[in-house]
Amino acid sequence: MEVKIGVQHAPREIVLESGQTAEEVERVVAEALAGKSQLLSLVDEHGRKLLVPADRLAYVEIGESAPRKVGFGAL
């Protein structure tokens, strides 16, 4: 699952591949935005943990991973 996170006052978004389902990611984001936790905590597919302060979240985009296109080809 590909997750893109926009952080306030940061010029770039955070992009990570997570082994969690879309429902799990949505639940964790909703809990952070509701104030149940002060940090949004996600784990990527390499086991690294990402922590973002909940009050700095601008947006979270959840979607399926798209295969990367390499080389030149006809569209």
Phi, psi and omega in degrees: 000128177268131180235127175247130183237124174266132181244133180300141177064022176239132185287340183236154176272159176264129179238128178217153174262122183244145175277354179285156177282166178299322180294320178294316179296316179298320180295316180295318179295316180298320179295320179294318181288332179281352179092007179290333174220151182274348181235142168272122183239118178231153178243130179276178185287353176262003179088005178278140181262134179248127179239127178231131177300129185299327182283356179255001180289130175261314177199160174225124179249126182244127180201167177289150177290136177258138178295141181283135177270132182234137175088188182255135180204166178285140181273000000 
